[in-house]
Each structure stands twice: as structure tokens, then as C-alpha cells.
Amino acid sequence: MTASRMLGRLRAVDWDMRWDLAFDRNQSRRVLMWEYLRRAAVWAKACGGEEAWPFYDVTAYLDPEFELPAGQAAELEELERTVHWQELRRTCAGAVRLAGLRERNPAAVDGLPDLYEPLVLFYERGGSFSRDCSGVFIDLVGVMMRPGKLDGYLGSRPVGVLDDVVLDALECEGKPTYHAAEDGLGPVRRQRVVGDVRVDEVFGAGPGWEPAEAGPAGLVAIDQLEAARRLGRIVSPAAAG
């Protein structure tokens, strides 16, 4: 991803908030925010930026002398004027500047996950986030999330596949619960209540959700993050690891 390409993606975000998208996509946006926080913790630990976690410009720690070309710097400044919250401006700058640093010095990011991609996808799927009055919780629109502590993310397993098939599969009407085989193999099952009707579905190699009978014995409950990981393994086994 080049700096110019990243600028184009961020300029296309509706920063005034697409409430309809944010509500309709709040399940995937929660997973994307968690995965960003995890990656941000990994990067912060690697480059000594723990005090800046979670919403920071990592290039200041990787290469304090790095500067974008004048034209891109001006475009970034123009973008930042359209974004209201400081944490949003900081991460937009980080995403563009890290892309620029990667172009100039690929070795600077070797061995680390793509830091800002989950957050940029989050922005593209419904706009910004904000803080509640206490400053403790992140308001994702429709979902409140407490970031917790940096160390709590270190060692956590990633959500490895963040393509539209997986992200769209997390969205649904009603509050879902997920079940799957304990060994991690086979399909993912989802159960939810819509009105007074219980809906049972299975996600297979189609890929996609299909109506299903109640799940067989031996399944275990899994949380949304684990469901996203397993959906990723179904959709793209090689990418999911």
C-alpha cells in the first residue's frame, strides 16, 4: 500500500459518520477495532511506543527523521482538517506516513503485521469512533468497547483474514451466539433470535450462512473473535494460517 493509495482511501471515508453503516456493521467494526488494538500493542512493544498506545503515529518511533514529500504532506494536512477527533487525526497520519516509510525502507516494517489496515477498514465500514464522557470506553456506534491494557493483547491470536466475506458474515439481525467443534475443524454455527423466531445457521465452504437444524452434540460455544478466526480459515485457509 503506497502513501498515495492510503491517502485516497482515507479521503473517501465519510468522517461525518455514516450512522446507517455504523449500526449495520457494528459487529465487524468491533472485531476490526480489537484487531487494531492487538496489532498496535505488538508494534508499541517492538518500537518502544508503549506510552503512546493505542492511537498513535508509529513512524515517530521507527524513524523520527522521516518526512513525507511536500505534496503528500500537504494532502495529509488537508485530510486532517476534515477529521474532528485528535485520535483519528493521529491514526490517519500514522497510516499515511507508515505507508510512505514502507515505500522508502521496507526493512523498517519487516516481521510485523500491517498495523493500520484493520483501523482503516473500520473507518471505511462506517466512519469514526469517539470516546464516552469518562474517556474509558470507545464508542463504536452501537457498541461500546473498553480497550483494556496493552499487555492484555500481547500473545493473543490474530484475526488473520479481514476480507469482506468474513466481515460481512459477522453482521446479522439479532444478537448471535456461535458454536463450533472443539478441535477447530468443520463449519461454524450461529444461533440468533429475530423477533420471536430462533434462527439456526451454518457457515460452510460456500462460503456463506445457510439455514440449518440445531447443532449436533459436542459443539462448544465460541466468542465473536474466535468465530471471526474460524470464518477466516474457511474462507482463506492459507491466509488464516
N, C-alpha and C positions, 0 to 999 in steps of 0.2 A: 504494500500500500504506500503510494507516494504522498508527500505532503499536499500536493495539489489535489489529489483524489480525496484525501481526508477533508480538506477544506470544502470541497464540493459536497460531500456527504453532510457535513455539519451545517452548511448554509441551507441545505434542503430541509432541515428539521424545523417543525413548527414550534418555536420556543414559547409562543403564547399559550401552548398546551392544547393538544387535541384530546379533549375530555372523552369523546366517544372512543377513540382508540385506546386511551389510557385505561378506561374502565374495561373495555372488551379484552384487553391484553394484559390485565394486571397479574395474571398467573405467570406468564412468560417473563414479564418485566421483573417480577420478584426473583426468579431464577437468574436472570441476567445480572441483576444488582448483586446477588450473592456471589456469583462467579467473578464479577469485577472486584468485589471486596477481597475475595480469596487471592486473585492474581496481584492485586495491589499490595497485599500483605507479603507475598513472595518477593515482589520487586523491592519493597521497602526494606525487607530484611537483607536482601542481596546488596543493596547500594547504600545502606546506612540512612535511609529516609524514614525511619520508624516514627519520628515525632510529627511528620507531615501526613501520615496515613489518616484517612483513606483517600481523600480527594486532593491530589497534588500533581504537579508537573515534574515527572521523574527526570527529565533531561537536566534539571538543575543539579541533580546528584550524579548523573552519569558523566556529564561534560559541562561544567559550569561556564565554559567559554563559548559554548555553542550558540550560534545565531542563525536564524533563517535568512535567506536572501531578502533584500529590501522589499521586493514586490510581494513576496509571500507574507512577510512580517506586516505589511500594510493591510493585506487582505485579512489576516488574522485579527488585527486590531479592529477592523471594521466589523468582523463577525462578533467579537467580544462586546461591542456596543449594543448588539441586539439581544444579548443574554443578560438576564437580570441578576441572578444569584452568583456570588463570588465563587462558590464551589463549582458551579457549572462553567464559568469562565476559565477557571484554573484547569479543569479537566479537558476542555476544548483546546486550550493552549498546549497542554501536555500531549494530547493525541496528535496534533499537527506537528509539533516540534519533535516528538519521538519518531514520527514517520520521516521527517526530514533528516534526523540523525541517522536513522537506519539506512537511508539512501546514501549518505556520505560515509558512514562507518558501520557496515553490517555487523562487524565483530562486537560492537558495543552491546548488542542485544542477544548474542548467542546463548542458547541454553535456557532462555526464559520465555514464558508464554506471552502471547500477544496481549499486552496489558490493557489497552483501551477498547479493544473490539467489543467485549460484552457491554460496556457502557455506551458506546456509540450505537450499538443495536438497540439498547434500552431507549435512547433518545429517539431513534428512528421509529420505534414502535409506540410512540405516544407522547414524546416531548420530555419535559424536565421533571425533576423531583424537587422537593423542598424539605425543610425541617419543621417539626412541630414546635409549639411555643417553648417547650422545655429545651429544645435543641438536642434531645437524646434520640428521638426517633426520626427516621426518614419517611416522609410521606410520598408514597409511590403513586398516589391517586387510586383509591380503592383498597389499598394495602398499606398498613403501617409496619415498618421494619426497624428493629433495633440492631445497629451494626455490631455491637459487642466489642470485643478486644481483638487486636491484631493477632496475638498468639493463638487465638481460637481457630484461626483459618489455616495456620501452618500445619501441613501434614494432611489436610482434608483432601479428599479425592476430587478432582476437577469434574465439571460438566463439560465433556470433551467435544460434543457436537452441538453447535449453536445455529444450525441452518433453519430455514423457515418451516420445514416439515416438522421438526422436533418442537420448535417454539409454538407453532400454530396448534400442535397436538396437545399442548398444555392448557389451552383455553377451552372453556366449556360453560354452559349454563348450570347453575347449582354448584355446591361445594363437593369436589371429588375426593374420594379415597382410592388409594392404589394398592394392588396386590400382585404378587409375582412369586415364582418358585424361589425357595431359599438359596438354591445353588446359582442363581443369576441367569439361568438359561430359560429359553422359551419366551412366550409373549408376556406383555404387561396387561393387567386387567384393571378396569376403572369402574367404580360404582358411584352414582350420584343420584340425588333426588331432585326432580323437576316438578314443582307443584306437589301433587300427592303421588307421583309416579316414581318408582325406583327404576333407574336405568343401569343396566349392566352392559359393559362393552369390553372388547378385547382389541389390542393393537398388535397386529401381526406384520408379516413381511410384505403386505400390500404396497406401501405401508399406509396405515390409517386405522381409525377406530371403526369397528363393526359391532352390531348387536350380538350379544352373547347370552347364554344361560349363566346362572350363578356359577361362580368359580368352583373348581374341584377342590377336594380336601388337600391339605398340605401346602397351601399358599400362605405367605406371610405378608403382613401389612408393610408397605414401604412409604417413605415420605416423598414429597414432591421432588426434592433434589435427586433422590435415588431413582425415582420414576424417569426424570429427565435423562439421567445417565443411561438407563436401560433402553429408553426410546432411541437414544443416540446409537447404541450398539446394534439395534435392529435396523435403523436407517443406514448407518455407515459403520460397519464393524471395524474396518481398518482405521478410520479416523478416531473412533472412540477408544481404541487401544484394548 
